[in-house]
Amino acid sequence: MNDDCSPKVGRSSRLVHMGRASSDGCAVNPSIERASTYLYGSVEAMRDVEASRAKGERTRAYGRRGSQTGFHLEDALVEMEHGYRARLVSSGLAANVLVFLSTLKAGDHAIVSDGVYGPVRKFATNALKRHGVDFDFCRADGTDVETLLRANTRLIYLEVPGSVLFEVADLPRIASLAKAAGAWLAVDNTWASGWLYKPLALGADISVVSATKYLNGHSDVLLGAVVANEAAWPLINDMAELTGVSVSPDDAYQVLRGLRTLAVRMKAHADHASRLVDWFKTQPFVQRTYYPASSDHDGFALWQRDFAGASGLFSIELKPAFDEQRAIAFVDALRLFGIGSSWGGFESLARLENAATLRTASTPPEGHVIRFHAGLEDVDDLLRDVATASRIFIG
Ligand SMILES: *Cc1c(COP(=O)(O)O)cnc(C)c1O
């Protein structure tokens, strides 16, 4: 069979075929290449490889710099995100941090979204100032970015949609502000997994994903990726080299394997999430739901314009009348939703958030917030589970 699957075919077709070799007799799934050391036939051959690496070419020179298995995954992510090159990193958080380290130096200013993933907020708060970088949090929808720009702003770092409350920023608008200011624009793209949202195509320079989530999809691997355009790539690549960032080829293999089913998984996650959100909206104990694919969400119009679909992650806010004990009792009463961190795997999860500390650049929600990941169980079972657990709100 000919594997020359041209880019003209549909997106799901490309997802099945991209990021793999296509020579006669090659395995459908690339084999796992485990190596720290690669051997050369002569000193000259080794020097040639080192010289091409110095020019920024991808080489199999030393395991820390990548393996063929990892390169296949990088190729797939570059194609999916319309990037120039990608770098795999040991976790999503390490990928987030690599972006800050690559684009900023002492004396610079950064604008960081108030909606970033909690540990990124912690990194900004604890590490940026210590290294001489000043920063401000902008609103999670990015509407105040223009007012926060300074002459020395070198990075605008967003997460779209925002963590937990899923505010959607107008990326093309912010990209033009960033360009005019001479600042890099980076976007954490984990919610949409790189499959349903293309920050680089909308003007961003860098897209970051935690591949731990939907790309792998099976809750058994930690991996991150930074996908950059041609202008930002040298900075990312240089800092990755300087800091010794590396990934296991076994993990890269697992993520590449998970990626093949991303399109069908995302459809099911989104379908289950929207059924659950619709149900929660009708419930008297719910103050608000937070899901960008829902027509009453503030980011709905931008989501409709810029996203190719939704994922399975959404939140609900309880009526402020319900205290924390009641919120805990509800989550504890769920049977099919596991209580745990992370998301993007096949299983449903629920997590009670600390609503009061979720946002500082805008007013945080008043009621308790529970974040749900809608998994691949039968949606009727999931609906029955939340309905049964919600009896604790009666009386
Ligand atoms: C989980 C997550 C990360 C961190 O990913 P890890 O692989 O767990 O380190 C970063 N950003 C977002 C938006 C996430 O949800």
The ligand as an SDF file (V2000), in Angstrom:
LIG
                    3D

 15 15  0  0  0  0  0  0  0  0999 V2000
   -1.4780   19.7050   32.7310 C   0  0  0  0  0  0  0  0  0  0  0  0
   -1.1660   21.0000   32.1190 C   0  0  0  0  0  0  0  0  0  0  0  0
    0.1550   21.4310   32.0000 C   0  0  0  0  0  0  0  0  0  0  0  0
    1.3020   20.6400   32.5650 C   0  0  0  0  0  0  0  0  0  0  0  0
    1.4290   19.4190   31.9480 O   0  0  0  0  0  0  0  0  0  0  0  0
    2.2350   18.2120   32.6520 P   0  0  0  0  0  0  0  0  0  0  0  0
    2.4870   17.3170   31.5030 O   0  0  0  0  0  0  0  0  0  0  0  0
    1.2960   17.6590   33.6740 O   0  0  0  0  0  0  0  0  0  0  0  0
    3.4580   18.7860   33.2490 O   0  0  0  0  0  0  0  0  0  0  0  0
    0.3990   22.6320   31.3760 C   0  0  0  0  0  0  0  0  0  0  0  0
   -0.5900   23.3800   30.9040 N   0  0  0  0  0  0  0  0  0  0  0  0
   -1.8890   22.9990   31.0090 C   0  0  0  0  0  0  0  0  0  0  0  0
   -2.9380   23.8850   30.4590 C   0  0  0  0  0  0  0  0  0  0  0  0
   -2.2060   21.8060   31.6240 C   0  0  0  0  0  0  0  0  0  0  0  0
   -3.4780   21.4520   31.7420 O   0  0  0  0  0  0  0  0  0  0  0  0
  1  2  1  0
  2  3  1  0
  2 14  2  0
  3  4  1  0
  3 10  2  0
  4  5  1  0
  5  6  1  0
  6  7  2  0
  6  8  1  0
  6  9  1  0
 10 11  1  0
 11 12  2  0
 12 13  1  0
 12 14  1  0
 14 15  1  0
M  END
$$$$
